[in-house]
Amino acid sequence: MMDSDIERRELEAHVVLCAERYQNLDDKLDSLEKRTTQIEKVLNEIRDRLFMTTTASKDKAIRFSVTAIVLLITIIVGLIAYDFQRIDNAVQNAIQKDQRQSEAQTEEQSRPKKAR
């Protein structure tokens, strides 16, 4: 006979079988809860590692960007300084040329003129 036939005839057997069934369900739920908790822990670890990796990657990218920007600024400032030096040299050369021309004109004017 089947369990359901026995249960119909005897209430005590029904109670015992129900208790066994509920215990089996309770065990399965406990097992499921443990597995779910383990999966949740693993997922949290994965999330934390991804966040740390993402944060570390962002930090590296930021550091690289700042370094690149500082390098570019340094190069630009160096080029500007070089251009200013070239401009200053050109101005100094022009001033010296002007002074030489002025001195030459002054000497020419101060010489006595030769009679023709």
C-alpha angles and dihedrals in degrees: 000000000000126000091249091057091051090047092055092054099043125037092194092058089049091054092049093048092047090050090052092048093048090047090052091048090047091050091049091049090049090050091048091049091052092049091047090050091051091049090049091052092050092048091049090051091049091048091049092049092047091049091048091047091047091047091047090049091049091048091051091047091049092048091048092048093049091048091049092048092049090049092050092048090050091051092047092048089048091051092048091049090049091050091048089051091050091047091048091050091049091050091048091049091049091049091049091048090050091049092050090049091048091049091048091050092047091050091047092051094046094053115094113256116247117234116239 
